Amino acid sequence: MLTTVLHIAFLLFSLSVLMNFWRLIKGPDLPDRILALDTIYINSLALLLLLGMYQNTQTYFEAALLIAMSVPSRQVNFYCVAT
């Protein structure tokens, strides 16, 4: 049961990342593209967590935590420089 739910969630988050890449390329304005990057970042973290749950290991949880703690400050700086 849990594996079925994990497969469905992995498929939906992967589809979300693909749609965000489309918005990143096609986005009409810079704020739309920055929002797409931010959403890709969040969905990628969710995919890491789902992979950790699927493989029943702590490594992906730790990697997701390290990425979550380091990247947001860079995105804020990029937005300030871009506008």
Order of alpha helices (4+ residues) and beta strands (2+ residues): alpha-alpha-alpha-alpha
